[in-house]
Amino acid sequence: MTAHDLGFEIACDGPDKASDCPDSAAISARLGSLTAAQVRADGRRDGWVRRRRDGRLVDLCPACKTTP
């Protein structure tokens, strides 16, 4: 039996520090995307952003990035 790496799942960190993403969103990776950087690039094409919050980078889905 052989195990193969299936890649990465990048999930939304929510609209703010105290809240989870209401949609429990995750980036839909394309077939050829195997690294975290490739999956994040797929997310940027779908409207996801990466912002700094409290000194760390967070991934935000299109719905959460517009939340004030």
N, C-alpha and C positions, 0 to 999 in steps of 0.2 A: 504494500500500500504506500502511496506517495502523497504527501501533504503539499499543497500549494498555497502560497500567500494570496489572499483574496483582495488585498489592498487596504484602503483606509475609509472610515466613515467620519465625516466632519459634521457635527451637530451644532445647531444654533445655541449660543450662550444666553439667549433671552434679552428682553428689552432693557433690563437694568440688573444691577448686582443682586437684588433681592428676589427677582422673578425668573421663572423658567419660561421658555418659549411657549406661547399658548398653542402653537401648532405642532409642537415637538418636531420641528423641521430638521431635516438632514439633507446634505447635498447629494443629488443623484449623480453618481460617478459614471462617466462614459466607459465604454468597454476597455479602452486602452489605458485608462488612468490607474496606475498602481501605487504612486507615491502620494504623500499628503500634499505636496506642492501641485501635482497634477490635478488632484481632486479639488483643491482650492481654486485653481484656474478654471475648472469646469463651473464652480460656483459663481465666480466673477461673471462668466458669460450668462448666468441665470439671475444676476442681480444681487448676489451676496457681497458683503463687504467685510473687511477686517479692520477693526478699530482698537485703539488703546483705551483700556478702562482700568483704573486703579493700578497702573504700572504694568499691566499685562495685556497681551493681544487677545481679542475675542472675535469670534466669527458670528456674524449677524445675518439672518435671512432677510429677504425683502420686506416682510411685514414688521420685523423688529427694528430694522435700521431706521425706519421713519418714526418710531415712537420717541417722543421727546424725553 
